[in-house]
Amino acid sequence: MHPGTPWPAPRGDTPRRFEAVSSPSKGFGVSAILVSLALFAGLAGLAAVLPPRAMKAVVPLGFILVIAIYGFLVAPTLRGKKAVLDVDRDRLLVDEGRGGVFALPGASLGLWRMPGTGVTLGTVLHLAGGKRPLRIGGRDHRPGAAHRLAAPPVESVDVALPAGAFEALLASVPSLATVPGHAAHGPLRVSLMPNPSSLRGGLSAMAPWLLTMALVGVVSVALGALGVLDSAAGRWVAMPLTLLIIVAGLVTTVVRSSRPRPALELELDPRELRLHDPKTGRLLAAAPLGAVSGTRGFSLFRMRSGTFTFAALVLRVPGHGDVTLGVHDTRFAWADAVPRLPAPRYVVGPPDWNAVVECFGLQRLLVVHDDHAV
């Protein structure tokens, strides 16, 4: 097989080659967790049979072994490895065919979303063929108005490309290249997701668990008032009931947190800004774009692992309260000194952030630091 040429290839050369980064599989993550649990279980077993003096020497060695396994096996895999994609007429070959051969006709597009927050990370090209479908992610890529998103959103991809290379790859797909990316012009629509690090977002995410704890308290008080807890048989009845309520509340909290929904929809065209309720589609506010002012800033998010800085923007919409949004990506920052802002109420992903910043003419003030992830 022809080995291809580095991207971008000269016009007319086939196949065309793209260098992507593969993502670690979920199975590997599960395996890493199981290996770590096995090591800790082994240490616990040794503690039961070895004298304390011997365990003082074994435990440090066990932790060194765990760190060594992570450093030499887990960490490099989580960073991903290079994958070569060759486009040869109506097919795509991964690693010169060793990773599979996939048909380009019938390809479909969908969104790539971040787990937990639901913000858009980019666009995904879905290809069939081989032992399993192939999902190619375009990091920071936003589909054009002419692109039809037929595939459901996903939270993981097999390989990822930068936005520019991904756009070039789409031009090589027959079913997509027939519709130019700028053939259709429509308003910019951005789904604003609730910010989990804001006070409102945190309370909203924890609401089911707080209600669960309140329900457990009410049930306990009611059972105590009825005298159910005065006997051993009554306590045996109350225990599974309490556990059932707690488990149901925990499951509801986890499911709700893993499936965030848009809190507000922003619609922009060259003349007007509109805000919609994403649940009902009802128009909440509309104002000429020139009447909307913006304040740039940054917000801080503190965790045990460190403090993270995110670029933020406050939009003052006449007839509506301030709309504060931030980009959930530390690569983005403002080029000049800007004030610190409270945690924004809404967050968006890099593709939507770039589009909003461009609409307000602020892209020249935005700096994007390359983390070499793709």
Helices and strands as residue ranges (DSSP letters): E 16-22, H 26-49, H 52-69, I 70-74, H 75-79, E 82-88, E 91-94, E 101-113, E 120-128, E 134-139, E 159-162, H 163-170, H 174-177, E 188-194, H 199-225, G 228-230, H 232-258, E 264-268, E 272-276, E 283-288, G 289-291, E 293-303, E 306-316, E 323-327, E 332-334, E 346-348, H 350-359, G 363-365, E 366-368
